[in-house]
Amino acid sequence: MYLFRHVMVGANDLDESKKFYDAILGVLGLPAGVNEGNKCRWLGEGGQFLIKLPIDGESATHANGGTIGFECSSTAMVHAWYAAGMSNGGTCITPPELSDRGVYKLFLAYIRDPVGNKLNASHKLPE
């Protein structure tokens, strides 16, 4: 069983956000997102990621305290994900670095998307 069927975040400019997410999700192996009117969808194995214009007509805002984490298969993929995000409208929170969590070590990076959603890419290092 997969943990999630989908994850959706708000967008204020679908074209700008699609460009950003096409870049970072492309690094993870997903094809370009599909425009569906007021939203865009990326299909992955076992789930999907979506961006959508808010249905209430208000501006999309980021989750205060929320983070969406993406699994990477290598440190090189973390670097490529970060570079793709930064060159497509992302904002740096933490550049790619080693993070020792005591029980395990991660190579990770954090960025914000054009709306301000906090995103993470990480690769768990061998013991």
C-alpha positions in Angstrom: 0.0 0.0 0.0 1.3 3.5 -0.9 1.2 6.1 1.8 -0.4 8.9 -0.4 -2.6 8.9 -3.5 -1.8 12.5 -4.2 -0.2 15.7 -2.9 -1.6 19.0 -4.1 -0.3 22.6 -3.5 -1.7 25.9 -4.5 -0.3 28.0 -7.3 -0.9 31.7 -8.2 0.6 31.4 -11.7 0.2 28.0 -13.3 2.7 28.6 -16.0 5.4 29.8 -13.6 4.7 27.0 -11.1 4.5 24.3 -13.9 7.9 25.4 -15.2 9.4 25.1 -11.7 7.8 21.7 -11.0 8.5 20.3 -14.5 12.2 21.1 -13.8 12.5 19.5 -10.3 10.2 16.6 -10.9 11.9 15.9 -14.2 15.1 15.4 -12.3 13.3 12.7 -10.4 12.2 11.0 -13.6 8.7 12.2 -14.0 7.4 13.4 -17.4 6.2 17.0 -17.9 3.0 17.8 -16.0 -0.3 17.8 -17.8 -2.4 21.0 -17.9 -6.0 20.4 -16.9 -7.5 23.9 -16.9 -7.1 25.3 -13.4 -4.5 22.6 -12.4 -1.5 20.6 -13.5 -0.8 17.0 -12.8 2.3 14.8 -12.7 1.8 11.1 -12.5 4.4 9.0 -10.6 4.5 5.4 -9.6 1.8 4.9 -7.1 0.7 8.5 -6.8 0.5 12.0 -8.3 1.5 15.5 -7.5 -0.7 18.5 -8.5 -0.6 22.3 -8.4 -3.9 24.1 -8.6 -5.3 27.7 -8.6 -7.3 28.1 -5.3 -11.0 27.5 -5.8 -11.9 30.4 -3.5 -10.3 33.0 -5.8 -7.8 34.0 -3.0 -4.0 33.9 -3.4 -2.3 30.6 -2.8 -0.1 30.6 0.3 2.4 28.2 1.7 1.8 25.8 4.6 3.4 27.3 7.8 5.4 24.4 9.2 4.8 22.1 6.2 7.4 20.4 4.1 7.1 18.1 1.1 10.0 15.7 0.8 11.2 14.0 -2.4 13.3 10.9 -2.4 16.5 10.9 -4.5 18.5 7.9 -5.5 21.9 9.7 -5.2 23.7 12.8 -4.0 24.1 13.8 -7.7 20.3 13.7 -8.0 20.0 16.0 -4.9 22.4 18.5 -6.6 20.5 18.3 -9.9 17.1 18.8 -8.2 18.5 21.8 -6.3 20.0 23.3 -9.4 16.8 22.8 -11.4 14.7 24.4 -8.7 17.1 27.4 -8.3 17.2 28.1 -12.0 13.4 27.9 -12.3 12.2 30.4 -9.7 13.0 28.5 -6.5 14.5 30.2 -3.3 17.2 28.5 -1.3 16.6 27.5 2.2 19.5 25.0 2.6 21.9 24.2 -0.2 22.9 20.5 -0.8 24.7 19.2 2.3 25.3 16.3 4.6 22.9 16.0 7.5 23.8 13.6 10.3 20.6 12.6 12.1 22.3 10.4 14.6 20.6 7.1 13.5 21.2 7.8 9.8 22.8 10.3 7.5 21.1 12.1 4.7 22.4 14.2 1.8 19.7 16.9 1.4 18.6 20.3 0.2 15.7 22.5 0.9 14.1 25.1 -1.4 10.9 27.1 -1.7 8.7 27.0 -4.8 7.3 30.2 -6.4 4.4 30.4 -3.8 6.7 29.7 -0.8 6.0 26.0 -0.2 8.9 24.3 1.5 10.4 21.4 -0.5 13.1 18.9 0.4 15.1 16.4 -1.6 17.1 13.8 0.2 19.2 10.7 -0.3 19.8 8.4 2.6 23.4 7.5 2.7 24.6 3.9 3.4 25.3 3.0 7.0 
